[in-house]
Amino acid sequence: MIEKEILNQIKPGAVVSVQDKFGTFKGVVLARKHGNEAGATFTVRAILEGVGVEKIFPINSSSIVKVKILSFPKKVHRAKLYFLRKISKKKSRQKIGVAA
């Protein structure tokens, strides 16, 4: 389970490192869906070996061991950052103001 203070900091544009039973995944949060209800999720995107990879993590999952917030964006003007899929890493850092 994820602690409430960490849960409130998981917002679109934040760079997080999610450690679960299967390994560690580090990337930018694209979206957070369904608030704090039973089916709530957050989507993390990273580029591994030149390929964009996205993982959707359920908030109430027992397989999540630890979530670490690495950095916050200055200000994000959208709730879902799906446009980051189409632009380069350099442009995405300029748009959301985070070292992704």
Beta strands, then each sheet from edge to edge (+ up, - down):
strand 1: 15-20
strand 2: 23-33
strand 3: 41-48
strand 4: 51-58
strand 5: 64-71
sheet 1: 4+ 3- 2+ 1- 5+
end
